[in-house]
Amino acid sequence: MVMPVTLFIAFALAVFSWSQGQGGPVAGLVFFGVIAIGFTINAVSPLAARARPSMPTRSKS
């Protein structure tokens, strides 16, 4: 679910960047930058879920 949401956010930010007169290359950098952030979140979340059981927990006192 992360990647479709990231795609639409990236598209919206790229269109907004382009509409503000930044130009196509800057809009492309914004688009691919947001896509890269979404990909990183999508790739790291299984690793974090796997490491979570071995993490220390706070004691409830």
Order of alpha helices (4+ residues) and beta strands (2+ residues): alpha-alpha
